[in-house]
Amino acid sequence: MKNRLKVLRAERDWTQAQLAIELDVSRQTINAIETGKFDPSLPLAFKAARLFGLAIEDIFQDETSS
Amino acid sequence: MNNPATRPNNWATTNKRNTVRLGYWTLAWVATMAVATFGPRYSWDFATVPTILAFLVNLGMGFGMIVANGRYLQGLDELHKKIFLDAGAFTLGVGLVCGLGYELLENIKLISFETEISHLVVLMCLTFLAGMIFGHRRYQ
């Protein structure tokens, strides 16, 4: 699954650690999501969407559908 | 929106608290295991009442450790839960296959020494440790 987390984070000038605090997860989890090694759960994806004020599909895209 | 750098990381705080709690329960379990193992032999000459008491206290500490471990697992974030569960599943498989294989080696007389449960425990601990290290490196 592709995602725009790194871009959205950079637009706000946040570090991975700062985003981790916002989403209440570890920095390692943010890094693993950004690098595509780990897909977040639906609740975490919703939380990220709420944080950035976007729809989930604006942040996360299924690679097979594009 | 507040700057996240100025706010505490709830996940990290909870994780640290749960880790310390699990550490205390584990220490208590190991200490009471030592008392239940060596106490009857070196301290009270196998008297029944203190031996049963030491055993029950050790059992209680063991259950406390299990509960603390469950809370620790629940307090992890989703990536760390996955790493923990992958390592646990790997350990269960290795423990089952190697444990029964080890027992079989003795039964069919391919080894001359007596098999010990402690060997299996050490193997499972090392397997879990390797699984955790591998999991953390995988998602770095």
N, CA and C atoms of all chains as a GROMACS GRO file, in nm:
protein
  618
    1MET      N    1   0.085  -0.120   0.000
    1MET     CA    2   0.000   0.000   0.000
    1MET      C    3   0.089   0.125   0.000
    2LYS      N    4   0.060   0.216  -0.093
    2LYS     CA    5   0.136   0.342  -0.098
    2LYS      C    6   0.072   0.443  -0.003
    3ASN      N    7   0.150   0.538   0.040
    3ASN     CA    8   0.091   0.642   0.125
    3ASN      C    9   0.168   0.774   0.110
    4ARG      N   10   0.100   0.882   0.149
    4ARG     CA   11   0.158   1.017   0.137
    4ARG      C   12   0.197   1.074   0.273
    5LEU      N   13   0.216   0.985   0.367
    5LEU     CA   14   0.242   1.030   0.505
    5LEU      C   15   0.367   1.118   0.514
    6LYS      N   16   0.471   1.076   0.444
    6LYS     CA   17   0.597   1.150   0.451
    6LYS      C   18   0.582   1.291   0.394
    7VAL      N   19   0.509   1.301   0.283
    7VAL     CA   20   0.486   1.431   0.218
    7VAL      C   21   0.403   1.521   0.310
    8LEU      N   22   0.294   1.465   0.363
    8LEU     CA   23   0.206   1.543   0.451
    8LEU      C   24   0.279   1.589   0.577
    9ARG      N   25   0.364   1.502   0.628
    9ARG     CA   26   0.443   1.535   0.747
    9ARG      C   27   0.542   1.647   0.714
   10ALA      N   28   0.606   1.635   0.599
   10ALA     CA   29   0.706   1.735   0.559
   10ALA      C   30   0.640   1.872   0.536
   11GLU      N   31   0.517   1.870   0.483
   11GLU     CA   32   0.445   1.997   0.460
   11GLU      C   33   0.422   2.073   0.592
   12ARG      N   34   0.407   1.997   0.698
   12ARG     CA   35   0.385   2.059   0.830
   12ARG      C   36   0.515   2.076   0.908
   13ASP      N   37   0.624   2.035   0.846
   13ASP     CA   38   0.756   2.046   0.907
   13ASP      C   39   0.764   1.967   1.040
   14TRP      N   40   0.703   1.851   1.039
   14TRP     CA   41   0.706   1.765   1.158
   14TRP      C   42   0.812   1.657   1.140
   15THR      N   43   0.868   1.614   1.250
   15THR     CA   44   0.958   1.498   1.247
   15THR      C   45   0.873   1.371   1.263
   16GLN      N   46   0.935   1.257   1.240
   16GLN     CA   47   0.864   1.130   1.261
   16GLN      C   48   0.822   1.117   1.407
   17ALA      N   49   0.908   1.163   1.497
   17ALA     CA   50   0.878   1.153   1.640
   17ALA      C   51   0.756   1.238   1.676
   18GLN      N   52   0.745   1.355   1.614
   18GLN     CA   53   0.631   1.443   1.642
   18GLN      C   54   0.501   1.382   1.589
   19LEU      N   55   0.508   1.323   1.470
   19LEU     CA   56   0.388   1.258   1.415
   19LEU      C   57   0.350   1.137   1.501
   20ALA      N   58   0.452   1.067   1.550
   20ALA     CA   59   0.427   0.951   1.637
   20ALA      C   60   0.351   0.993   1.762
   21ILE      N   61   0.386   1.108   1.818
   21ILE     CA   62   0.316   1.159   1.936
   21ILE      C   63   0.170   1.189   1.901
   22GLU      N   64   0.149   1.251   1.786
   22GLU     CA   65   0.012   1.284   1.743
   22GLU      C   66  -0.074   1.160   1.726
   23LEU      N   67  -0.014   1.054   1.672
   23LEU     CA   68  -0.091   0.932   1.644
   23LEU      C   69  -0.081   0.830   1.757
   24ASP      N   70  -0.006   0.864   1.862
   24ASP     CA   71   0.010   0.778   1.979
   24ASP      C   72   0.065   0.640   1.943
   25VAL      N   73   0.169   0.641   1.862
   25VAL     CA   74   0.242   0.518   1.827
   25VAL      C   75   0.392   0.547   1.841
   26SER      N   76   0.474   0.448   1.810
   26SER     CA   77   0.619   0.468   1.821
   26SER      C   78   0.672   0.532   1.692
   27ARG      N   79   0.791   0.592   1.702
   27ARG     CA   80   0.854   0.650   1.583
   27ARG      C   81   0.886   0.542   1.481
   28GLN      N   82   0.920   0.425   1.532
   28GLN     CA   83   0.952   0.312   1.443
   28GLN      C   84   0.830   0.275   1.357
   29THR      N   85   0.711   0.285   1.416
   29THR     CA   86   0.588   0.254   1.341
   29THR      C   87   0.568   0.354   1.229
   30ILE      N   88   0.588   0.482   1.258
   30ILE     CA   89   0.574   0.586   1.154
   30ILE      C   90   0.673   0.560   1.041
   31ASN      N   91   0.797   0.528   1.077
   31ASN     CA   92   0.900   0.501   0.976
   31ASN      C   93   0.862   0.379   0.890
   32ALA      N   94   0.813   0.274   0.956
   32ALA     CA   95   0.776   0.152   0.883
   32ALA      C   96   0.658   0.178   0.788
   33ILE      N   97   0.564   0.264   0.830
   33ILE     CA   98   0.450   0.297   0.742
   33ILE      C   99   0.499   0.380   0.623
   34GLU      N  100   0.581   0.481   0.654
   34GLU     CA  101   0.630   0.570   0.547
   34GLU      C  102   0.710   0.495   0.441
   35THR      N  103   0.787   0.396   0.486
   35THR     CA  104   0.871   0.322   0.391
   35THR      C  105   0.797   0.205   0.327
   36GLY      N  106   0.669   0.189   0.363
   36GLY     CA  107   0.587   0.086   0.301
   36GLY      C  108   0.613  -0.055   0.354
   37LYS      N  109   0.684  -0.064   0.467
   37LYS     CA  110   0.713  -0.197   0.523
   37LYS      C  111   0.598  -0.248   0.607
   38PHE      N  112   0.512  -0.158   0.652
   38PHE     CA  113   0.404  -0.196   0.742
   38PHE      C  114   0.278  -0.117   0.705
   39ASP      N  115   0.166  -0.189   0.692
   39ASP     CA  116   0.039  -0.123   0.664
   39ASP      C  117  -0.037  -0.098   0.794
   40PRO      N  118  -0.082   0.026   0.816
   40PRO     CA  119  -0.151   0.054   0.942
   40PRO      C  120  -0.288  -0.010   0.948
   41SER      N  121  -0.340  -0.026   1.069
   41SER     CA  122  -0.476  -0.076   1.087
   41SER      C  123  -0.575   0.033   1.043
   42LEU      N  124  -0.700  -0.005   1.028
   42LEU     CA  125  -0.803   0.093   0.988
   42LEU      C  126  -0.819   0.204   1.093
   43PRO      N  127  -0.823   0.173   1.224
   43PRO     CA  128  -0.832   0.282   1.323
   43PRO      C  129  -0.716   0.380   1.315
   44LEU      N  130  -0.595   0.329   1.291
   44LEU     CA  131  -0.479   0.420   1.282
   44LEU      C  132  -0.485   0.503   1.154
   45ALA      N  133  -0.534   0.442   1.046
   45ALA     CA  134  -0.548   0.516   0.920
   45ALA      C  135  -0.653   0.627   0.937
   46PHE      N  136  -0.764   0.598   1.006
   46PHE     CA  137  -0.867   0.700   1.034
   46PHE      C  138  -0.809   0.813   1.118
   47LYS      N  139  -0.727   0.776   1.216
   47LYS     CA  140  -0.666   0.875   1.305
   47LYS      C  141  -0.575   0.969   1.225
   48ALA      N  142  -0.497   0.909   1.134
   48ALA     CA  143  -0.409   0.990   1.049
   48ALA      C  144  -0.491   1.082   0.959
   49ALA      N  145  -0.601   1.028   0.905
   49ALA     CA  146  -0.687   1.108   0.817
   49ALA      C  147  -0.748   1.227   0.893
   50ARG      N  148  -0.792   1.200   1.016
   50ARG     CA  149  -0.848   1.308   1.100
   50ARG      C  150  -0.742   1.413   1.129
   51LEU      N  151  -0.621   1.366   1.159
   51LEU     CA  152  -0.512   1.458   1.194
   51LEU      C  153  -0.479   1.552   1.077
   52PHE      N  154  -0.476   1.499   0.956
   52PHE     CA  155  -0.440   1.580   0.840
   52PHE      C  156  -0.563   1.644   0.773
   53GLY      N  157  -0.682   1.613   0.825
   53GLY     CA  158  -0.804   1.671   0.768
   53GLY      C  159  -0.831   1.624   0.627
   54LEU      N  160  -0.797   1.499   0.600
   54LEU     CA  161  -0.817   1.442   0.466
   54LEU      C  162  -0.896   1.312   0.476
   55ALA      N  163  -0.940   1.264   0.359
   55ALA     CA  164  -1.003   1.131   0.356
   55ALA      C  165  -0.891   1.026   0.355
   56ILE      N  166  -0.925   0.906   0.403
   56ILE     CA  167  -0.823   0.799   0.410
   56ILE      C  168  -0.760   0.774   0.273
   57GLU      N  169  -0.845   0.774   0.169
   57GLU     CA  170  -0.791   0.742   0.035
   57GLU      C  171  -0.702   0.853  -0.021
   58ASP      N  172  -0.708   0.972   0.041
   58ASP     CA  173  -0.614   1.078   0.001
   58ASP      C  174  -0.475   1.056   0.060
   59ILE      N  175  -0.468   0.970   0.161
   59ILE     CA  176  -0.338   0.943   0.226
   59ILE      C  177  -0.285   0.805   0.185
   60PHE      N  178  -0.375   0.707   0.188
   60PHE     CA  179  -0.334   0.569   0.158
   60PHE      C  180  -0.399   0.523   0.028
   61GLN      N  181  -0.317   0.466  -0.059
   61GLN     CA  182  -0.371   0.413  -0.185
   61GLN      C  183  -0.329   0.267  -0.203
   62ASP      N  184  -0.427   0.187  -0.245
   62ASP     CA  185  -0.400   0.046  -0.276
   62ASP      C  186  -0.319   0.041  -0.405
   63GLU      N  187  -0.203  -0.020  -0.401
   63GLU     CA  188  -0.116  -0.022  -0.520
   63GLU      C  189  -0.176  -0.098  -0.636
   64THR      N  190  -0.261  -0.197  -0.607
   64THR     CA  191  -0.318  -0.278  -0.714
   64THR      C  192  -0.427  -0.203  -0.790
   65SER      N  193  -0.487  -0.100  -0.725
   65SER     CA  194  -0.598  -0.030  -0.790
   65SER      C  195  -0.551   0.083  -0.880
   66SER      N  196  -0.423   0.127  -0.867
   66SER     CA  197  -0.377   0.240  -0.947
   66SER      C  198  -0.306   0.194  -1.074
   67MET      N  199  -0.365   2.401   1.604
   67MET     CA  200  -0.320   2.272   1.658
   67MET      C  201  -0.192   2.290   1.739
   68ASN      N  202  -0.182   2.225   1.855
   68ASN     CA  203  -0.061   2.235   1.937
   68ASN      C  204   0.056   2.169   1.867
   69ASN      N  205   0.175   2.221   1.896
   69ASN     CA  206   0.295   2.157   1.844
   69ASN      C  207   0.313   2.024   1.916
   70PRO      N  208   0.318   1.913   1.841
   70PRO     CA  209   0.330   1.782   1.906
   70PRO      C  210   0.458   1.766   1.987
   71ALA      N  211   0.559   1.847   1.954
   71ALA     CA  212   0.686   1.834   2.027
   71ALA      C  213   0.673   1.872   2.173
   72THR      N  214   0.571   1.954   2.202
   72THR     CA  215   0.554   2.002   2.340
   72THR      C  216   0.466   1.910   2.423
   73ARG      N  217   0.410   1.807   2.359
   73ARG     CA  218   0.317   1.718   2.432
   73ARG      C  219   0.386   1.585   2.464
   74PRO      N  220   0.344   1.521   2.576
   74PRO     CA  221   0.406   1.393   2.608
   74PRO      C  222   0.356   1.284   2.514
   75ASN      N  223   0.440   1.182   2.492
   75ASN     CA  224   0.401   1.068   2.410
   75ASN      C  225   0.334   0.965   2.501
   76ASN      N  226   0.201   0.956   2.491
   76ASN     CA  227   0.126   0.866   2.579
   76ASN      C  228   0.168   0.722   2.560
   77TRP      N  229   0.191   0.686   2.433
   77TRP     CA  230   0.229   0.548   2.403
   77TRP      C  231   0.359   0.513   2.474
   78ALA      N  232   0.457   0.602   2.464
   78ALA     CA  233   0.588   0.576   2.525
   78ALA      C  234   0.578   0.567   2.677
   79THR      N  235   0.497   0.656   2.736
   79THR     CA  236   0.480   0.655   2.882
   79THR      C  237   0.415   0.526   2.928
   80THR      N  238   0.307   0.487   2.860
   80THR     CA  239   0.238   0.363   2.896
   80THR      C  240   0.330   0.243   2.879
   81ASN      N  241   0.404   0.242   2.768
   81ASN     CA  242   0.495   0.130   2.740
   81ASN      C  243   0.602   0.118   2.847
   82LYS      N  244   0.656   0.233   2.886
   82LYS     CA  245   0.761   0.232   2.989
   82LYS      C  246   0.706   0.179   3.122
   83ARG      N  247   0.586   0.226   3.158
   83ARG     CA  248   0.524   0.182   3.284
   83ARG      C  249   0.497   0.031   3.280
   84ASN      N  250   0.442  -0.017   3.168
   84ASN     CA  251   0.411  -0.160   3.156
   84ASN      C  252   0.537  -0.246   3.157
   85THR      N  253   0.644  -0.194   3.095
   85THR     CA  254   0.772  -0.268   3.091
   85THR      C  255   0.829  -0.281   3.232
   86VAL      N  256   0.827  -0.171   3.307
   86VAL     CA  257   0.879  -0.174   3.444
   86VAL      C  258   0.797  -0.270   3.529
   87ARG      N  259   0.664  -0.263   3.514
   87ARG     CA  260   0.574  -0.351   3.590
   87ARG      C  261   0.603  -0.498   3.557
   88LEU      N  262   0.618  -0.527   3.429
   88LEU     CA  263   0.649  -0.665   3.387
   88LEU      C  264   0.783  -0.709   3.443
   89GLY      N  265   0.879  -0.617   3.445
   89GLY     CA  266   1.012  -0.648   3.501
   89GLY      C  267   1.004  -0.684   3.648
   90TYR      N  268   0.924  -0.608   3.725
   90TYR     CA  269   0.908  -0.636   3.868
   90TYR      C  270   0.843  -0.774   3.890
   91TRP      N  271   0.738  -0.802   3.813
   91TRP     CA  272   0.670  -0.932   3.828
   91TRP      C  273   0.762  -1.046   3.790
   92THR      N  274   0.843  -1.025   3.686
   92THR     CA  275   0.936  -1.131   3.643
   92THR      C  276   1.042  -1.155   3.751
   93LEU      N  277   1.096  -1.046   3.807
   93LEU     CA  278   1.194  -1.059   3.914
   93LEU      C  279   1.135  -1.132   4.034
   94ALA      N  280   1.010  -1.096   4.069
   94ALA     CA  281   0.943  -1.160   4.182
   94ALA      C  282   0.922  -1.308   4.156
   95TRP      N  283   0.886  -1.341   4.032
   95TRP     CA  284   0.864  -1.482   3.996
   95TRP      C  285   0.995  -1.561   4.005
   96VAL      N  286   1.103  -1.503   3.951
   96VAL     CA  287   1.234  -1.570   3.954
   96VAL      C  288   1.281  -1.587   4.099
   97ALA      N  289   1.264  -1.481   4.180
   97ALA     CA  290   1.308  -1.487   4.320
   97ALA      C  291   1.230  -1.594   4.397
   98THR      N  292   1.097  -1.598   4.378
   98THR     CA  293   1.017  -1.697   4.452
   98THR      C  294   1.042  -1.838   4.398
   99MET      N  295   1.078  -1.847   4.270
   99MET     CA  296   1.116  -1.978   4.213
   99MET      C  297   1.244  -2.028   4.283
  100ALA      N  298   1.339  -1.936   4.304
  100ALA     CA  299   1.463  -1.973   4.374
  100ALA      C  300   1.433  -2.018   4.517
  101VAL      N  301   1.343  -1.943   4.584
  101VAL     CA  302   1.307  -1.979   4.722
  101VAL      C  303   1.239  -2.117   4.725
  102ALA      N  304   1.145  -2.140   4.631
  102ALA     CA  305   1.073  -2.268   4.628
  102ALA      C  306   1.166  -2.384   4.590
  103THR      N  307   1.273  -2.354   4.514
  103THR     CA  308   1.366  -2.459   4.472
  103THR      C  309   1.469  -2.491   4.581
  104PHE      N  310   1.531  -2.385   4.635
  104PHE     CA  311   1.641  -2.408   4.729
  104PHE      C  312   1.599  -2.405   4.876
  105GLY      N  313   1.487  -2.338   4.905
  105GLY     CA  314   1.440  -2.328   5.043
  105GLY      C  315   1.421  -2.463   5.111
  106PRO      N  316   1.346  -2.556   5.051
  106PRO     CA  317   1.323  -2.686   5.116
  106PRO      C  318   1.454  -2.760   5.146
  107ARG      N  319   1.550  -2.747   5.057
  107ARG     CA  320   1.677  -2.822   5.073
  107ARG      C  321   1.770  -2.757   5.174
  108TYR      N  322   1.782  -2.625   5.166
  108TYR     CA  323   1.884  -2.558   5.246
  108TYR      C  324   1.829  -2.481   5.366
  109SER      N  325   1.699  -2.460   5.372
  109SER     CA  326   1.649  -2.372   5.478
  109SER      C  327   1.554  -2.442   5.577
  110TRP      N  328   1.459  -2.516   5.528
  110TRP     CA  329   1.360  -2.573   5.622
  110TRP      C  330   1.347  -2.726   5.610
  111ASP      N  331   1.444  -2.789   5.553
  111ASP     CA  332   1.456  -2.936   5.549
  111ASP      C  333   1.327  -3.005   5.500
  112PHE      N  334   1.273  -2.956   5.394
  112PHE     CA  335   1.157  -3.017   5.327
  112PHE      C  336   1.031  -3.024   5.415
  113ALA      N  337   1.021  -2.935   5.514
  113ALA     CA  338   0.897  -2.930   5.595
  113ALA      C  339   0.781  -2.896   5.501
  114THR      N  340   0.668  -2.966   5.519
  114THR     CA  341   0.560  -2.960   5.420
  114THR      C  342   0.497  -2.820   5.407
  115VAL      N  343   0.465  -2.758   5.524
  115VAL     CA  344   0.390  -2.631   5.519
  115VAL      C  345   0.470  -2.520   5.448
  116PRO      N  346   0.595  -2.491   5.488
  116PRO     CA  347   0.667  -2.386   5.416
  116PRO      C  348   0.693  -2.421   5.269
  117THR      N  349   0.709  -2.550   5.240
  117THR     CA  350   0.732  -2.590   5.100
  117THR      C  351   0.609  -2.560   5.016
  118ILE      N  352   0.490  -2.597   5.070
  118ILE     CA  353   0.365  -2.570   4.996
  118ILE      C  354   0.345  -2.419   4.981
  119LEU      N  355   0.373  -2.346   5.092
  119LEU     CA  356   0.356  -2.199   5.087
  119LEU      C  357   0.448  -2.138   4.981
  120ALA      N  358   0.574  -2.181   4.980
  120ALA     CA  359   0.670  -2.127   4.882
  120ALA      C  360   0.624  -2.159   4.740
  121PHE      N  361   0.572  -2.280   4.721
  121PHE     CA  362   0.524  -2.320   4.588
  121PHE      C  363   0.404  -2.234   4.546
  122LEU      N  364   0.308  -2.215   4.641
  122LEU     CA  365   0.188  -2.136   4.608
  122LEU      C  366   0.222  -1.990   4.579
  123VAL      N  367   0.316  -1.936   4.658
  123VAL     CA  368   0.358  -1.796   4.634
  123VAL      C  369   0.422  -1.785   4.495
  124ASN      N  370   0.506  -1.882   4.461
  124ASN     CA  371   0.570  -1.881   4.328
  124ASN      C  372   0.466  -1.890   4.217
  125LEU      N  373   0.365  -1.977   4.239
  125LEU     CA  374   0.258  -1.992   4.140
  125LEU      C  375   0.182  -1.860   4.123
  126GLY      N  376   0.154  -1.795   4.237
  126GLY     CA  377   0.083  -1.666   4.235
  126GLY      C  378   0.163  -1.561   4.160
  127MET      N  379   0.293  -1.556   4.187
  127MET     CA  380   0.380  -1.460   4.117
  127MET      C  381   0.383  -1.491   3.967
  128GLY      N  382   0.380  -1.619   3.934
  128GLY     CA  383   0.379  -1.660   3.793
  128GLY      C  384   0.254  -1.610   3.722
  129PHE      N  385   0.138  -1.624   3.789
  129PHE     CA  386   0.014  -1.575   3.728
  129PHE      C  387   0.016  -1.422   3.718
  130GLY      N  388   0.073  -1.358   3.821
  130GLY     CA  389   0.087  -1.212   3.815
  130GLY      C  390   0.171  -1.169   3.696
  131MET      N  391   0.277  -1.246   3.671
  131MET     CA  392   0.365  -1.216   3.558
  131MET      C  393   0.291  -1.234   3.425
  132ILE      N  394   0.206  -1.337   3.419
  132ILE     CA  395   0.129  -1.362   3.296
  132ILE      C  396   0.034  -1.244   3.270
  133VAL      N  397  -0.033  -1.198   3.376
  133VAL     CA  398  -0.125  -1.084   3.361
  133VAL      C  399  -0.047  -0.958   3.319
  134ALA      N  400   0.069  -0.936   3.384
  134ALA     CA  401   0.151  -0.819   3.350
  134ALA      C  402   0.199  -0.827   3.204
  135ASN      N  403   0.230  -0.949   3.160
  135ASN     CA  404   0.273  -0.967   3.021
  135ASN      C  405   0.158  -0.936   2.924
  136GLY      N  406   0.036  -0.977   2.962
  136GLY     CA  407  -0.081  -0.947   2.880
  136GLY      C  408  -0.104  -0.797   2.870
  137ARG      N  409  -0.088  -0.727   2.984
  137ARG     CA  410  -0.106  -0.581   2.983
  137ARG      C  411   0.004  -0.514   2.901
  138TYR      N  412   0.125  -0.567   2.912
  138TYR     CA  413   0.237  -0.514   2.834
  138TYR      C  414   0.206  -0.526   2.685
  139LEU      N  415   0.155  -0.644   2.647
  139LEU     CA  416   0.123  -0.668   2.506
  139LEU      C  417   0.012  -0.575   2.458
  140GLN      N  418  -0.091  -0.558   2.542
  140GLN     CA  419  -0.203  -0.469   2.505
  140GLN      C  420  -0.158  -0.324   2.493
  141GLY      N  421  -0.054  -0.288   2.568
  141GLY     CA  422  -0.007  -0.148   2.568
  141GLY      C  423   0.084  -0.116   2.451
  142LEU      N  424   0.128  -0.219   2.378
  142LEU     CA  425   0.216  -0.194   2.264
  142LEU      C  426   0.140  -0.131   2.148
  143ASP      N  427   0.210  -0.059   2.063
  143ASP     CA  428   0.141  -0.009   1.943
  143ASP      C  429   0.134  -0.123   1.840
  144GLU      N  430   0.063  -0.100   1.730
  144GLU     CA  431   0.030  -0.214   1.643
  144GLU      C  432   0.152  -0.279   1.576
  145LEU      N  433   0.254  -0.201   1.544
  145LEU     CA  434   0.374  -0.261   1.484
  145LEU      C  435   0.445  -0.351   1.586
  146HIS      N  436   0.459  -0.300   1.708
  146HIS     CA  437   0.529  -0.379   1.811
  146HIS      C  438   0.448  -0.501   1.853
  147LYS      N  439   0.314  -0.489   1.848
  147LYS     CA  440   0.230  -0.608   1.874
  147LYS      C  441   0.260  -0.714   1.769
  148LYS      N  442   0.271  -0.671   1.643
  148LYS     CA  443   0.297  -0.766   1.534
  148LYS      C  444   0.434  -0.832   1.552
  149ILE      N  445   0.534  -0.752   1.586
  149ILE     CA  446   0.668  -0.808   1.607
  149ILE      C  447   0.665  -0.909   1.722
  150PHE      N  448   0.596  -0.873   1.831
  150PHE     CA  449   0.586  -0.960   1.950
  150PHE      C  450   0.512  -1.089   1.914
  151LEU      N  451   0.401  -1.078   1.844
  151LEU     CA  452   0.321  -1.196   1.811
  151LEU      C  453   0.393  -1.286   1.710
  152ASP      N  454   0.464  -1.225   1.613
  152ASP     CA  455   0.542  -1.306   1.517
  152ASP      C  456   0.650  -1.385   1.591
  153ALA      N  457   0.720  -1.316   1.683
  153ALA     CA  458   0.826  -1.384   1.760
  153ALA      C  459   0.764  -1.494   1.848
  154GLY      N  460   0.647  -1.465   1.906
  154GLY     CA  461   0.580  -1.564   1.991
  154GLY      C  462   0.535  -1.686   1.912
  155ALA      N  463   0.481  -1.663   1.793
  155ALA     CA  464   0.435  -1.774   1.708
  155ALA      C  465   0.554  -1.859   1.664
  156PHE      N  466   0.665  -1.794   1.629
  156PHE     CA  467   0.786  -1.866   1.588
  156PHE      C  468   0.838  -1.950   1.704
  157THR      N  469   0.838  -1.891   1.823
  157THR     CA  470   0.886  -1.961   1.943
  157THR      C  471   0.799  -2.082   1.973
  158LEU      N  472   0.668  -2.065   1.961
  158LEU     CA  473   0.576  -2.177   1.986
  158LEU      C  474   0.604  -2.293   1.891
  159GLY      N  475   0.623  -2.261   1.765
  159GLY     CA  476   0.652  -2.366   1.665
  159GLY      C  477   0.783  -2.435   1.692
  160VAL      N  478   0.887  -2.355   1.716
  160VAL     CA  479   1.020  -2.413   1.743
  160VAL      C  480   1.015  -2.496   1.872
  161GLY      N  481   0.946  -2.444   1.974
  161GLY     CA  482   0.936  -2.516   2.102
  161GLY      C  483   0.867  -2.650   2.086
  162LEU      N  484   0.758  -2.650   2.011
  162LEU     CA  485   0.681  -2.774   1.991
  162LEU      C  486   0.763  -2.877   1.912
  163VAL      N  487   0.814  -2.834   1.799
  163VAL     CA  488   0.887  -2.928   1.710
  163VAL      C  489   1.016  -2.977   1.777
  164CYS      N  490   1.097  -2.882   1.826
  164CYS     CA  491   1.225  -2.921   1.886
  164CYS      C  492   1.205  -2.991   2.020
  165GLY      N  493   1.106  -2.949   2.098
  165GLY     CA  494   1.081  -3.012   2.228
  165GLY      C  495   1.043  -3.158   2.212
  166LEU      N  496   0.948  -3.186   2.123
  166LEU     CA  497   0.905  -3.324   2.101
  166LEU      C  498   1.015  -3.405   2.032
  167GLY      N  499   1.090  -3.340   1.940
  167GLY     CA  500   1.201  -3.409   1.873
  167GLY      C  501   1.310  -3.447   1.972
  168TYR      N  502   1.337  -3.358   2.066
  168TYR     CA  503   1.438  -3.380   2.169
  168TYR      C  504   1.398  -3.499   2.257
  169GLU      N  505   1.271  -3.502   2.295
  169GLU     CA  506   1.218  -3.612   2.376
  169GLU      C  507   1.228  -3.744   2.298
  170LEU      N  508   1.197  -3.735   2.170
  170LEU     CA  509   1.202  -3.855   2.085
  170LEU      C  510   1.344  -3.911   2.076
  171LEU      N  511   1.443  -3.819   2.068
  171LEU     CA  512   1.582  -3.863   2.062
  171LEU      C  513   1.619  -3.952   2.180
  172GLU      N  514   1.565  -3.915   2.296
  172GLU     CA  515   1.594  -3.997   2.415
  172GLU      C  516   1.518  -4.130   2.408
  173ASN      N  517   1.391  -4.123   2.366
  173ASN     CA  518   1.308  -4.245   2.361
  173ASN      C  519   1.364  -4.349   2.265
  174ILE      N  520   1.419  -4.302   2.152
  174ILE     CA  521   1.471  -4.399   2.055
  174ILE      C  522   1.621  -4.423   2.074
  175LYS      N  523   1.671  -4.373   2.189
  175LYS     CA  524   1.809  -4.398   2.234
  175LYS      C  525   1.917  -4.348   2.137
  176LEU      N  526   1.889  -4.231   2.078
  176LEU     CA  527   1.992  -4.169   1.994
  176LEU      C  528   2.081  -4.076   2.077
  177ILE      N  529   2.031  -4.040   2.198
  177ILE     CA  530   2.115  -3.966   2.292
  177ILE      C  531   2.117  -4.044   2.423
  178SER      N  532   2.230  -4.036   2.492
  178SER     CA  533   2.244  -4.118   2.614
  178SER      C  534   2.205  -4.042   2.740
  179PHE      N  535   2.210  -3.906   2.733
  179PHE     CA  536   2.178  -3.829   2.854
  179PHE      C  537   2.026  -3.805   2.866
  180GLU      N  538   1.984  -3.767   2.988
  180GLU     CA  539   1.842  -3.745   3.015
  180GLU      C  540   1.800  -3.605   2.969
  181THR      N  541   1.687  -3.597   2.900
  181THR     CA  542   1.640  -3.465   2.854
  181THR      C  543   1.585  -3.386   2.973
  182GLU      N  544   1.608  -3.254   2.970
  182GLU     CA  545   1.564  -3.165   3.079
  182GLU      C  546   1.471  -3.059   3.021
  183ILE      N  547   1.366  -3.026   3.097
  183ILE     CA  548   1.272  -2.922   3.052
  183ILE      C  549   1.345  -2.786   3.042
  184SER      N  550   1.448  -2.768   3.125
  184SER     CA  551   1.522  -2.640   3.124
  184SER      C  552   1.589  -2.615   2.989
  185HIS      N  553   1.630  -2.723   2.921
  185HIS     CA  554   1.691  -2.708   2.789
  185HIS      C  555   1.589  -2.647   2.691
  186LEU      N  556   1.465  -2.695   2.702
  186LEU     CA  557   1.358  -2.643   2.615
  186LEU      C  558   1.328  -2.496   2.647
  187VAL      N  559   1.328  -2.463   2.777
  187VAL     CA  560   1.301  -2.325   2.818
  187VAL      C  561   1.409  -2.232   2.763
  188VAL      N  562   1.535  -2.274   2.772
  188VAL     CA  563   1.646  -2.193   2.720
  188VAL      C  564   1.631  -2.176   2.569
  189LEU      N  565   1.599  -2.286   2.501
  189LEU     CA  566   1.581  -2.279   2.354
  189LEU      C  567   1.470  -2.180   2.318
  190MET      N  568   1.356  -2.189   2.393
  190MET     CA  569   1.243  -2.100   2.364
  190MET      C  570   1.278  -1.954   2.391
  191CYS      N  571   1.352  -1.930   2.499
  191CYS     CA  572   1.393  -1.792   2.531
  191CYS      C  573   1.483  -1.736   2.421
  192LEU      N  574   1.580  -1.818   2.378
  192LEU     CA  575   1.673  -1.772   2.273
  192LEU      C  576   1.599  -1.752   2.140
  193THR      N  577   1.503  -1.841   2.112
  193THR     CA  578   1.425  -1.828   1.987
  193THR      C  579   1.342  -1.700   1.990
  194PHE      N  580   1.279  -1.672   2.105
  194PHE     CA  581   1.196  -1.552   2.116
  194PHE      C  582   1.283  -1.427   2.102
  195LEU      N  583   1.400  -1.430   2.166
  195LEU     CA  584   1.493  -1.317   2.157
  195LEU      C  585   1.534  -1.294   2.011
  196ALA      N  586   1.569  -1.403   1.943
  196ALA     CA  587   1.610  -1.392   1.801
  196ALA      C  588   1.493  -1.340   1.717
  197GLY      N  589   1.373  -1.388   1.745
  197GLY     CA  590   1.254  -1.342   1.672
  197GLY      C  591   1.229  -1.194   1.692
  198MET      N  592   1.247  -1.145   1.815
  198MET     CA  593   1.227  -1.002   1.844
  198MET      C  594   1.333  -0.917   1.772
  199ILE      N  595   1.457  -0.963   1.777
  199ILE     CA  596   1.565  -0.888   1.710
  199ILE      C  597   1.540  -0.885   1.559
  200PHE      N  598   1.504  -1.000   1.502
  200PHE     CA  599   1.477  -1.007   1.359
  200PHE      C  600   1.360  -0.915   1.322
  201GLY      N  601   1.255  -0.918   1.403
  201GLY     CA  602   1.136  -0.834   1.378
  201GLY      C  603   1.171  -0.686   1.381
  202HIS      N  604   1.248  -0.645   1.480
  202HIS     CA  605   1.285  -0.504   1.491
  202HIS      C  606   1.373  -0.460   1.373
  203ARG      N  607   1.464  -0.548   1.333
  203ARG     CA  608   1.551  -0.514   1.220
  203ARG      C  609   1.471  -0.507   1.090
  204ARG      N  610   1.374  -0.596   1.079
  204ARG     CA  611   1.292  -0.601   0.957
  204ARG      C  612   1.215  -0.471   0.933
  205TYR      N  613   1.167  -0.412   1.041
  205TYR     CA  614   1.084  -0.290   1.026
  205TYR      C  615   1.161  -0.162   1.055
  206GLN      N  616   1.293  -0.169   1.058
  206GLN     CA  617   1.374  -0.049   1.086
  206GLN      C  618   1.366   0.050   0.970
   0.00000   0.00000   0.00000
